[in-house]
């Protein structure tokens, strides 16, 4: 702490502020410089070690919060966010002067992460050991929340008007404070899981209840359903993991010669031998069968390894494409975790033309490229759609995505020293290839289509149906 006060000499020391605010003023004003305390990367604990019943003392929370703020200060590319919100930071310091549960501490520090509007900078949102959940399969459409599967208490297609007395607008406003994001699409995409957690509903309502009221509409009539909490080991994970209406539509890939398309379901970007094999098999089948259109479906893909994009595009006749630029915040933590060191505070890389290494293949796909996206499309999956759109390599169809193309990312990983909660902080700002669109909060498809309730209930793929109805027009376009 002496080192922090040492940096606050001069005008800042003349202000009458609490020790907690002194820490923050260091973080906010001495930004861009190293605070001199360094970050610590702690080994990740088992999830089971963090119990929902655990209580923290003020000194322990302060140690965690000091560490969190210094880490964000030294790692994140945004250097003024904390300074612009010092009143909120001061309020957190005030709140943690009294003992509180680890869940309540989690919600206090979640407010800090949400300030950055950065879906890659966040506290770990996994459930605490011993926490219960509502066993309810929910999907948040563009207009409302609905039930996606039949259960003992709900029918598929039930519209949810209120949960625990809160309507969808109030729930959305609440989730914005605990789900770091660039847009509401991502809040809705992941919020339907988060709002089912016991700790979250207790924090929202201020009540410690054994069940939760759902006000629903079924066949035009209103009804009240009381849903009890379920221990996590008894929950139906198949229902709870049903994150979108597109999850079970296609398995890996399929080819339709009648409509001359091949659709490749890419639910994750993990570059390994299996991904390479599936990608090669997809393109060889498409090429051998003379298919004119490919659909790259990343509607359920929250990202991963961006090199998967190169692996996909190398089977096409594209010569190359303009890739993302970046601004890297250099830090001791970056050096510790990645082995990257620089005397400069930032490293800049402009968008460059990346050659497509497809020369090793005798057969290449030379037809039309279509990319399906949704609100769950995030990170490197969002990159795929952005590269295709910005380079005019194909057509994007679906919903606005959950991630801004120009956004922070490539996080470093940390653990709070006392509570052991894990968190991550972006150390780069990615710059989309076409900078004229860099202020957009999402990748907006060329053709925006939202699934209706009927589409979801009947497992109808509105995006694929659209392509099949217009495939000849897409194939004939220049």
C-alpha positions in Angstrom: 0.0 0.0 0.0 3.0 2.3 0.6 3.8 2.1 -3.1 0.3 3.2 -4.1 0.4 6.2 -1.7 3.8 7.0 -3.1 2.3 7.5 -6.5 -0.4 9.7 -5.2 2.0 12.6 -4.2 1.1 16.0 -5.4 -2.3 17.4 -6.0 -4.0 14.0 -5.5 -2.6 13.7 -1.9 -4.2 17.0 -1.0 -7.7 15.6 -1.5 -9.5 14.2 1.4 -10.3 10.7 0.2 -10.5 7.3 1.8 -7.7 4.8 1.4 -9.9 2.8 -1.0 -10.4 5.8 -3.2 -6.6 6.5 -3.2 -6.2 3.0 -4.7 -8.6 3.9 -7.4 -7.2 7.3 -8.1 -3.9 5.5 -8.7 -5.6 3.1 -11.1 -7.3 5.9 -13.0 -4.8 8.7 -13.0 -1.5 6.8 -13.3 -3.0 4.9 -16.2 -0.8 3.8 -19.0 2.1 3.4 -16.5 2.9 0.4 -14.5 1.5 0.7 -11.0 4.7 -1.0 -9.8 2.9 -3.8 -7.9 2.6 -6.4 -10.7 -0.2 -8.8 -11.3 -0.4 -12.3 -10.0 -1.5 -15.3 -11.9 -2.8 -17.9 -9.4 -3.5 -21.5 -10.3 -7.2 -22.1 -11.0 -9.0 -23.8 -8.1 -11.5 -26.6 -8.4 -15.0 -25.2 -9.0 -16.2 -27.1 -5.9 -13.9 -25.2 -3.6 -16.0 -22.0 -4.0 -19.1 -22.6 -1.9 -22.2 -20.5 -2.0 -22.3 -20.4 1.8 -18.8 -19.0 2.1 -18.5 -15.6 3.8 -15.7 -13.1 3.4 -14.3 -10.5 5.8 -13.8 -6.9 4.8 -10.0 -7.1 4.7 -10.2 -10.2 2.4 -12.6 -8.5 0.0 -10.5 -5.4 0.0 -7.4 -7.5 -0.9 -9.3 -9.1 -3.7 -10.8 -5.8 -5.0 -7.4 -4.0 -4.9 -5.9 -6.8 -6.9 -8.7 -6.8 -9.4 -8.5 -3.1 -10.0 -4.7 -3.0 -10.3 -4.9 -5.9 -12.8 -7.5 -4.3 -14.9 -5.5 -1.0 -14.8 -2.3 -2.7 -16.0 -3.8 -5.0 -18.6 -6.9 -3.6 -20.3 -6.5 -1.4 -23.3 -9.2 1.0 -22.1 -7.3 3.4 -19.9 -10.1 5.8 -18.8 -13.1 3.6 -17.9 -12.3 3.3 -14.2 -11.5 7.0 -13.9 -14.9 7.9 -15.5 -16.7 5.8 -12.9 -14.8 6.4 -9.7 -18.1 7.0 -7.8 -19.2 3.5 -8.5 -15.8 2.1 -7.5 -16.0 4.1 -4.3 -19.4 2.6 -3.6 -18.1 -0.9 -4.0 -15.3 -0.1 -1.5 -18.0 1.2 0.9 -20.2 -1.9 0.4 -17.4 -4.3 1.2 -16.7 -2.7 4.6 -19.1 -5.3 6.1 -18.8 -9.1 5.9 -20.8 -10.6 3.1 -21.3 -13.9 1.3 -19.1 -14.7 -1.7 -22.2 -14.5 -3.9 -22.9 -10.9 -2.8 -19.2 -10.0 -3.3 -19.5 -11.5 -6.8 -22.4 -9.2 -7.6 -20.5 -6.2 -6.2 -17.4 -6.7 -8.5 -19.5 -7.7 -11.5 -20.6 -4.1 -11.7 -17.0 -3.1 -12.4 -16.6 -5.6 -15.3 -19.9 -4.3 -16.9 -18.4 -0.8 -17.1 -16.1 -1.9 -19.9 -18.8 -3.1 -22.3 -16.4 -5.9 -23.1 -17.8 -9.5 -23.3 -14.2 -10.9 -22.9 -13.5 -9.1 -19.6 -15.5 -10.8 -16.9 -15.7 -12.6 -13.7 -16.2 -16.3 -14.0 -20.0 -16.9 -14.0 -20.0 -20.7 -13.2 -22.3 -21.7 -10.4 -21.0 -21.9 -6.8 -20.8 -25.2 -5.1 -24.1 -26.0 -3.5 -26.1 -23.6 -5.6 -29.4 -24.6 -6.9 -31.0 -23.8 -10.3 -34.4 -23.6 -11.9 -34.9 -26.5 -14.3 -36.5 -24.4 -17.0 -35.6 -24.3 -20.8 -35.8 -20.7 -21.9 -35.0 -18.9 -25.1 -35.1 -15.1 -25.5 -36.4 -14.2 -28.9 -36.1 -10.7 -30.3 -39.4 -9.8 -28.6 -40.0 -12.1 -25.6 -38.9 -15.0 -23.5 -40.4 -18.4 -24.2 -40.3 -22.1 -23.2 -38.5 -24.2 -25.8 -39.3 -27.8 -24.5 -42.1 -29.6 -22.8 -41.5 -30.2 -19.1 -43.7 -31.3 -16.2 -44.8 -27.7 -15.6 -44.4 -26.0 -19.0 -45.5 -26.5 -22.5 -43.2 -25.7 -25.4 -44.2 -22.3 -26.7 -45.4 -20.8 -23.4 -44.6 -17.1 -23.3 -43.0 -15.9 -20.1 -44.3 -12.5 -18.9 -42.7 -12.3 -15.5 -40.1 -14.2 -13.5 -40.3 -13.5 -9.7 -42.5 -10.5 -10.5 -40.0 -8.9 -12.9 -40.9 -8.5 -16.6 -38.5 -9.0 -19.4 -37.5 -5.3 -19.6 -36.6 -5.2 -15.8 -34.7 -8.5 -16.1 -32.8 -7.2 -19.1 -31.9 -4.0 -17.2 -30.7 -6.0 -14.2 -28.6 -8.4 -16.4 -26.8 -5.6 -18.0 -25.1 -4.9 -14.7 -23.8 -8.5 -14.3 -23.3 -9.6 -17.9 -20.4 -7.7 -19.5 -21.3 -7.2 -23.2 -21.1 -4.9 -26.2 -24.8 -5.3 -26.9 -28.1 -6.6 -25.5 -28.0 -9.5 -27.9 -25.3 -11.2 -25.8 -27.1 -10.3 -22.6 -30.2 -12.1 -23.8 -28.2 -15.0 -25.2 -26.4 -15.9 -21.9 -28.9 -14.2 -19.6 -31.5 -17.0 -20.0 -29.0 -19.3 -18.2 -27.8 -16.8 -15.6 -31.3 -15.7 -14.5 -32.1 -19.3 -13.5 -29.4 -19.4 -10.8 -30.5 -19.3 -7.2 -27.8 -16.7 -6.2 -28.9 -14.4 -9.1 -32.6 -14.5 -8.3 -31.9 -14.0 -4.6 -29.9 -10.9 -5.5 -32.5 -9.6 -7.9 -35.5 -10.1 -5.6 -33.8 -9.6 -2.2 -35.7 -12.8 -1.1 -34.5 -16.2 -0.1 -37.3 -18.3 -1.5 -37.7 -22.1 -2.1 -39.6 -21.6 -5.4 -40.0 -18.9 -8.0 -43.2 -17.6 -9.6 -43.4 -17.7 -13.4 -46.3 -15.7 -15.0 -46.9 -17.2 -18.4 -49.2 -17.1 -21.3 -50.4 -20.4 -22.8 -52.9 -20.5 -25.6 -53.9 -16.9 -25.0 -54.6 -17.4 -21.3 -52.5 -16.2 -18.4 -51.3 -18.7 -15.7 -49.0 -18.7 -12.6 -46.5 -21.5 -12.3 -44.4 -22.0 -9.1 -41.1 -23.6 -10.0 -39.0 -25.1 -7.2 -35.2 -24.9 -7.1 -33.4 -28.1 -8.2 -30.0 -29.2 -7.0 -27.5 -29.0 -9.9 -26.8 -32.7 -9.9 -30.6 -33.4 -10.5 -31.1 -30.8 -13.2 -31.7 -31.8 -16.8 -28.6 -30.4 -18.4 -29.9 -31.1 -21.9 -32.7 -28.6 -21.3 -30.5 -26.0 -19.6 -27.9 -26.2 -22.3 -30.5 -25.5 -25.0 -29.1 -22.1 -25.7 -30.7 -21.5 -29.1 -33.4 -22.9 -31.5 -30.6 -24.0 -33.9 -28.8 -26.5 -31.6 -30.2 -29.8 -32.8 -31.1 -29.0 -36.4 -28.0 -30.3 -38.1 -25.3 -32.8 -37.0 -21.8 -31.7 -38.3 -22.7 -31.2 -41.9 -25.1 -32.3 -44.6 -25.3 -31.8 -48.4 -28.5 -31.2 -50.3 -27.9 -31.8 -54.0 -31.4 -30.8 -55.0 -30.8 -27.3 -53.7 -27.1 -27.5 -54.4 -25.8 -26.5 -51.0 -23.7 -27.9 -48.2 -24.2 -26.7 -44.7 -21.4 -27.1 -42.1 -22.5 -26.8 -38.5 -19.6 -25.1 -36.6 -20.5 -25.0 -32.9 -17.0 -24.4 -31.7 -13.6 -23.3 -33.0 -11.1 -25.8 -31.6 -8.2 -26.3 -34.0 -7.3 -30.0 -33.7 -7.1 -33.1 -35.9 -10.8 -33.7 -35.6 -11.7 -30.2 -36.8 -9.2 -30.5 -39.7 -10.6 -33.8 -40.7 -14.2 -32.7 -40.6 -13.4 -29.5 -42.5 -11.5 -31.4 -45.2 -14.3 -34.0 -45.5 -17.0 -31.3 -45.8 -15.2 -29.5 -48.6 -14.1 -32.7 -50.5 -17.7 -33.9 -50.5 -19.0 -30.4 -51.6 -16.5 -30.3 -54.4 -16.9 -33.9 -55.5 -20.7 -33.5 -55.6 -20.6 -30.3 -57.6 -22.4 -28.2 -55.0 -22.6 -24.5 -55.8 -23.2 -23.0 -52.3 -21.8 -23.6 -48.9 -23.4 -22.4 -45.6 -21.0 -21.9 -42.6 -23.3 -22.1 -39.6 -21.9 -20.4 -36.6 -25.2 -19.6 -34.9 -24.2 -21.6 -31.8 -20.5 -20.8 -31.8 -19.2 -18.6 -29.0 -15.7 -18.6 -30.4 -12.3 -20.2 -29.8 -9.3 -20.4 -32.0 -9.4 -17.9 -34.9 -7.0 -20.1 -36.9 -10.0 -22.2 -37.6 -11.1 -19.5 -40.0 -7.9 -19.9 -42.1 -8.4 -23.7 -42.0 -11.9 -23.2 -43.5 -11.1 -20.6 -46.1 -8.0 -22.5 -47.4 -10.4 -24.9 -49.3 -11.9 -22.0 -51.3 -10.6 -20.2 -54.3 -10.3 -16.9 -52.4 -6.8 -15.4 -53.0 -6.7 -13.7 -49.7 -8.6 -11.3 -47.5 -8.1 -8.2 -45.3 -7.8 -9.4 -41.7 -8.3 -7.7 -38.4 -5.9 -5.1 -37.0 -5.1 -4.8 -33.4 -3.9 -2.6 -30.5 -2.1 -4.6 -27.8 -1.7 -3.4 -24.3 1.7 -4.6 -23.1 2.2 -5.5 -19.5 4.1 -7.6 -17.0 1.1 -9.9 -16.9 1.3 -10.4 -20.7 5.0 -11.2 -20.4 4.3 -13.7 -17.6 1.4 -15.5 -19.4 2.5 -15.3 -23.0 6.2 -14.5 -22.9 5.6 -11.3 -24.9 7.6 -8.3 -23.7 7.9 -4.7 -25.1 9.3 -1.5 -23.8 6.4 0.3 -25.4 3.0 0.5 -23.6 1.1 -0.4 -26.8 1.8 -2.3 -30.0 -0.2 -1.4 -33.1 -0.9 -3.6 -36.1 -3.0 -2.3 -39.0 -5.3 -4.5 -40.9 -3.3 -6.4 -43.5 -4.1 -8.5 -46.6 -3.6 -12.1 -45.6 -2.8 -14.5 -48.4 -5.0 -17.6 -48.5 -2.7 -20.7 -48.5 -4.8 -22.8 -50.8 -2.1 -23.5 -53.4 -1.4 -27.0 -52.0 -4.9 -28.3 -53.1 -5.8 -29.4 -56.6 -9.5 -28.9 -56.0 -11.0 -25.8 -54.5 -14.5 -24.6 -53.8 -15.4 -21.8 -56.2 -19.1 -21.3 -55.4 -21.1 -18.9 -53.2 -20.4 -18.6 -49.4 -23.2 -18.0 -46.9 -22.7 -17.5 -43.2 -25.5 -18.1 -40.6 -25.2 -16.0 -37.4 -27.3 -15.4 -34.3 -27.1 -13.5 -31.0 -24.9 -16.3 -29.7 -22.3 -15.8 -32.4 -19.3 -14.4 -30.5 -15.6 -13.8 -30.6 -13.7 -15.7 -33.4 -17.1 -17.0 -34.7 -18.0 -13.3 -35.1 -14.7 -12.8 -36.9 -15.6 -15.3 -39.6 -18.8 -13.4 -40.4 -17.0 -10.1 -40.3 -14.2 -11.2 -42.6 -16.7 -12.6 -45.1 -18.8 -9.4 -45.0 -16.0 -6.8 -44.9 -14.2 -8.5 -47.8 -17.4 -9.0 -49.8 -16.8 -12.7 -50.0 -20.3 -13.9 -49.3 -23.7 -13.3 -47.7 -24.4 -13.1 -44.0 -27.9 -14.3 -42.9 -29.5 -14.4 -39.5 -29.7 -12.2 -36.4 -27.3 -9.4 -35.2 -24.6 -11.1 -33.3 -23.6 -11.0 -29.6 -20.2 -9.3 -30.2 -19.1 -6.1 -31.8 -16.6 -6.7 -34.7 -14.3 -4.0 -33.4 -14.0 -5.0 -29.8 -11.7 -6.0 -26.9 -10.5 -9.6 -26.7 -7.7 -12.1 -26.3 -8.0 -12.2 -22.5 -5.4 -13.0 -19.9 -6.6 -15.2 -17.0 -6.3 -14.5 -13.2 -7.6 -15.7 -9.8 -8.5 -13.4 -6.9 -6.0 -14.1 -4.1 -8.5 -14.7 -1.3 -11.9 -15.7 -2.7 -10.3 -17.7 -5.5 -12.9 -16.5 -8.0 -11.5 -16.6 -11.5 -11.6 -13.6 -13.9 -10.3 -12.6 -17.3 -9.2 -9.3 -18.8 -8.8 -8.4 -22.4 -5.4 -7.1 -23.4 -6.1 -6.3 -27.1 -8.5 -4.2 -29.1 -9.4 -5.8 -32.4 -10.1 -3.6 -35.3 -12.4 -4.9 -38.1 -11.0 -4.8 -41.6 -13.4 -2.1 -42.9 -13.0 0.7 -40.3 -16.0 2.8 -41.6 -18.2 0.2 -39.7 -16.1 0.0 -36.6 -18.6 1.8 -34.4 -21.3 -0.9 -34.9 -22.2 -2.8 -31.7 -22.7 -6.1 -33.6 -22.2 -7.8 -36.9 -25.4 -6.9 -38.7 -26.3 -9.6 -41.3 -26.9 -8.6 -45.0 -30.3 -10.4 -44.5 -31.7 -10.1 -41.0 -34.2 -12.8 -40.1 -35.5 -13.6 -36.6 -37.2 -17.0 -35.9 -40.9 -16.7 -34.9 -42.5 -18.6 -32.1 -43.9 -21.0 -34.6 -40.4 -21.6 -36.1 -39.0 -22.4 -32.7 -41.8 -24.6 -31.5 -41.8 -26.6 -34.7 -38.0 -26.7 -35.0 -38.1 -24.9 -38.3 -34.9 -23.3 -39.5 -36.1 -19.9 -40.9 -32.6 -19.1 -42.2 -32.2 -22.4 -44.1 -35.7 -22.2 -45.4 -34.9 -18.7 -46.7 -31.7 -19.9 -48.5 -33.6 -22.8 -50.1 -36.3 -20.4 -51.4 -33.7 -18.0 -52.9 -30.8 -20.3 -53.7 -31.0 -19.7 -57.4 -31.0 -15.9 -56.9 -27.9 -16.2 -54.6 -26.2 -18.5 -57.1 -26.9 -16.1 -60.0 -25.7 -12.9 -58.2 -22.3 -11.5 -59.3 
